[in-house]
Structure formats: structure tokens, C-alpha cells
Amino acid sequence: MAHDGPNTNPQDNWKGLASAGQDIIHQDLRPLAKKLEGYLEVMVDSATAHLSTARAIPAAAYGQWDAAVGLAGNVATAHRGITAQHVAFVHALRDMVRKLHASMQVYDEHEQIIDAKIKRLDQLLKAAPQPSQMPSPLTTQPRPTGPSW
């Protein structure tokens, strides 16, 4: 279903998503989820390896000059900000992967339900009794429809 404007559903985490072209095909979701999972895994592994060997920066590393204390505070503030953004991004990417998998699971479940209904209809149609004779022609002429003037 194409989106023709901003999404106004307050329960939706995709506010403002609008499609200017062809919507995503459901077969594209699984490869996209796998690709994002791969990026997430590389990012987490790389950050974990780096942080496992990281050590605290000694105060002497900022120098002895008059602005060293201010620089150390700015570095600490920037580090906290970057860390918070990195954590938020990793969690958002994980949530995106989960939502893509959930979307595909819902689609697969609906597809299975539809397939089962079609199969049941096929069985009923094949088992339906066939007419024993041809219908008789109309004994009266159909009335014309439309204006009577």
C-alpha cells in the first residue's frame, strides 16, 4: 500500500515516512534484515574489541598548561555524548532488525492462512456437484431497463 503523506498514527515509530515510488517488496525485507544484522554484528564486535583494550586517559595526557583542565572536561563531555549516541544507534539498529523480522513473520503467517483458505476452496470446488442438466431457456423475455419515455 502506497503512502501518500505523513503517517499520523501515534502508535507508529515511522512518523513522516512517505513513499514517492514503488513500495518495498516483501521479498526485499529478509535480505535487508540480514544485511543490517551483519552491519550490527561488525559494529558490536569492533567496538567490543576496541573497548576491551581501552584504558583510562591519565590526567597528564592533557598537559600542564592553563587550559588543560578545561580540555579534559570537554573531552569527557564529548566522550559521554558520543557513547550515548553510539548506544542509542546500536539499540535502534537492533530494533530495526527485529521489526523487519517481525514484519516478515507476520507476512509469512498471513500468506500461510491465505494459502490454506485457497487450498480449502479448491477442495470444495473440485468436490462440488456438477449440474445434471443444462439450464432451461428463459420463458419470458427480460424487461428492458432504463427510462420508459
N, C-alpha and C positions, 0 to 999 in steps of 0.2 A: 504494500500500500504506500503510495507516494505521500510525502509530507508537503503541504502547500503553505506552511507558515510556521511560526514559532510554536513549540509544544507548550500548552498551557496546563498540562496535567501536573498538579503539585506533587504527586507520588513518583513522578518520573525523574530520574537522575540525568536525563538527556535534554535539559531545557535548551531551547533555541536551535535544536537540530532541525535543519530543513534540507530537503533533497532537491537539487537543481537538475538532477539527471536520473539515470536508472538507479533504482534502489539496490541494496546489496542482495545478492542471490544467496539463498541459504547454504548452498554448497561451498560458498566462499568463507563461511564463518569458521569451519573446522580448521582449514589451513591457516587462517588468520590467528585463531586462538593458539595453534601450535607455534607459529612464528613469535607471537608475543610471549608465550611461555619460554621459548628459547632465549629471547632477549632478557627476560626477567631472571632466568637461571644464570646467564652470563653475568648480569649486573650484580646479583646477590653473591655469586661465587667470587667475583673480582673484589667487591667491597669487603667481603669477609676475609679474604686473603690479605688485603691491604691493612685492614684494621687489626688483624691478628698480630701483625708485626709492628704496628704503630706504637710509639711511646709518647709520653707527655713531653711537650716542649719546655726545656728549662728556662727559667726567667732570664738567665744570662744570654740566651739566644736573641733577645730583643735589644740587647746592648745596654750601655750605661749612660747614654745621652739623656737629656732632659725630657724628651717626648716618649721614651721607651715604655713607661708605664701606660700612657695613653694608647700606644701602638698595641701593647699586649691586650688591653681591654677591647680594642677594636677587632683584633684577631679572634679573641674569644667570642665576641658577639657575632662576628661573621660565621665562625665555626658552628655556633648553635643554630643560626639561621639556615645555613647550608644543610646541616644534619637534619633539621626539622623538615625541610623541603624534600630531601632525599628519602626520608622515611615516608612522607606523605605520598611521594611519587611511586615508590615501590609498592605500597599498600594499594594505591589506586590502580596500578597496573595489574596486581594480583586480582583485585575485584573485577576488573575488566575481563580478564581471562575467565574468571568464574562465571560472569554474566554471559559471555559468549558460549561457554559450555552449557550453561542452563538454557540458553535460547535454543541451541541445537537439540538438547534433550527434549524440550517442550515440543519442538517441531517434529522430532522423531516419534514422540508419543502420539501426537495428533495424526501424523502420517499413518501410523500403525492402526489407529482407530478407524480412519477413513478406509484404509485397505481392507480391514475386517468387514466394514459395512458393505463395501463394493463386492467382496467375496460372497457375503450372505445374499446380496441382491442377485448376483449371478446364479447362485444355487436356486433361489426362488424362481427366477425367470426360466431356468432350464427345467425345473420341475413343474412349472405352471401347466395346467391342462390346455391343450390346444382346442380351438373352436372346432366343433364337429361338422359344421356346415357353413357355407358362405352366408353372410347376412342377406336378408331379402331386400329387394329394391324398395325405395320409398313408395308408399301407396298414394300419398298426396304430395302435391308439388309444394316446395317450400315457399313461404310468403316472401315477397320482395321486401327488402329492408330499405330504409331511407325515407325521405319526405314523400307524402302522399299527394301532393299537388300536381 
